[in-house]
Amino acid sequence: MGILGVLWQNLLRPSRTRAVADVVTRPTGFRGMIEHEASLCTGCTACAYVCAPKAISFDSTDGAAVTWKFSAGQCSFCGLCVQYCPTHAITNRGRLPLVGGDLSLYQVAHKVEYQPCSQCARPIVPLAQSVLEEFYRGDVTRAVLEQQTLCEACRRRQASRQIRNAFLGS
């Protein structure tokens, strides 16, 4: 059959284009767009590390915060960032990605504010209370909460002092 025959058959058939209201159903297990909760994020960059298409990036040029950036146009919706986020700051609830329109809606940026270390005033991002309760299975002591206000170097010094005092008995 030649091209004219194919054209003639297509002209006689009804339209096969979907109507606007005829939305394609989501398959079961569809991961969809990711959502980021800045209050749970610590800026550990695990999500950016596992993101193969580099849809997630961090910018720490600002001394007061680290900025989490997401480009939905680059995302492959694999869900690895959700799987590897240790604080569950990234979730995906099957929300469909945007189709067309304003491209600025595809770019998301959240600031994760630094807080000063309680001993040396270095900038840190402490873990959220809900994350601590999950890690410690609800048994968050005062000592754990105080330790969250320390930077890594001050926590190391504090642990060394505790070990030394345990051996010396003082």
Secondary structure, 3 states (H helix, E strand, C coil): CCHHHHHHHHHHCCCCCCCCCCCCCCCCCCCCCEEECCCCCCCCCHHHHHCCCCCEEEECCCCCEEEEEEECCCCCCCCHHHHHCCCCCEEECCCCCCCCCCHHHHEEEEEEECEECCCCCCEECCCCHHHHHHHCCCCCCHHHHHHCCCCHHHHHHHHHHHHHHHHHCC
